[in-house]
Amino acid sequence: MRNVDFYKRFDVDMSPVVKTGHNPYYHQVQAGLTDEIMIDGEWFVDLASNNYLGIANHPELKKASKEAIDKYGASMCATPVASGYTDLHHRVEERIAAFTGTEKALIYPSCYQANLGLFPAIANSEDIALVDKCAHSSLLEGLKNSGCKLSPFRHNDMDYLEMLLKNSRPHRTVFVVTESVFSTEGTIAAFREINDLSLKYGAIPVVDDSHGIGVLGDSGKGILEYAGIADYQGVYTASLGKALANMGGVICGKAPMLQWMKYYSSNLVYSTSVLPSILAGVDKALDLVETGFPELSKRMWGAKRYVENALVEAGFNLTNGRAPITSIKAGDITATIRLAKKFWDARIMTTPFVYPSVPPTEGRIRLIAGANMREETLRRVKDAVREMNR
């Protein structure tokens, strides 16, 4: 075997980029996050970020992060189990647990890390996971790394899930795994029903609330509030890098399991601690949500409806999501990238999803209009899509 043969394995098929004359990925952002971002010296309407509540550029959040740098430095240069666990860690973990309505929380470098680190620490080949077929890849990879058996169920199909639950009794533990908000379609999990079925059959529900925390529920507390679930018996994960406008991830749940995770989840134990400036930012973001969610939510949903209505009027074919995500059905890879280029040429930044993130012929263009969208910016979007689809 020669080195040249090894490296040939990694040739990326760039033919859709060649056909369309556009690569929609890895653009260098030079300024943001208001309702616009600067790329290559030009301002684009930002419909690509997950800045649902529009607080990523909030002056109080930035001030809190800067003050944490002054107090703790840029990094703790250690893992949490060593000298990287600050009083900020402790406070923010307690706040997140209280905010989500769970017993205890642990902070990870990202929710991807949290989902990867969860299942190898709590599951093995004696267990089975019933997984919504649209669940995030981090959940699937974490499950595969644990060695437990996987059994997908049709998206939000409760009858199919119950059939699987009835046939899963021989296993030591049965996990029912889903997301709260499915980020390519904007659909919301039937999590009340999932939780009830899990309790009925003695299974452990697991939900990734990355696109729900700070978004769903009357107070923005996420899927558990939205579904009306108290004394949650399952496992909860979420990103701190979307509506909460920072980075990192959390695993929440019952105290004994979280105590175990502190010492046996390698993705936590061997990862450098989340920066103090990030933790201070999350702390402040929770303040902003707790004090201002009604107004932030009103503006977020208003912006979502405005963009959605503009796209419908312009003749675009949308998914039927109920979350503040607007997703266009775009076709195969080339058609999706070609449509992304149309938005790009109109100076609108979107998020295209192509295979393998979605099936080969089911590409999506996702648009998220945050609470910080100005009226004049929304009008620009409406005018642009009207011209785009003529």
Beta strands, then each sheet from edge to edge (+ up, - down):
strand 1: 29-31
strand 2: 36-39
strand 3: 42-46
strand 4: 104-108
strand 5: 128-132
strand 6: 149-153
strand 7: 174-179
strand 8: 181-182
strand 9: 187-188
strand 10: 204-208
strand 11: 235-239
strand 12: 249-253
strand 13: 326-331
strand 14: 348-349
strand 15: 351-353
strand 16: 363-367
sheet 1: 1+ 2- 3+ 14+
sheet 2: 4+ 12- 11+ 10+ 7+ 5+ 6+
sheet 3: 8+ 9-
sheet 4: 13+ 16- 15+
end
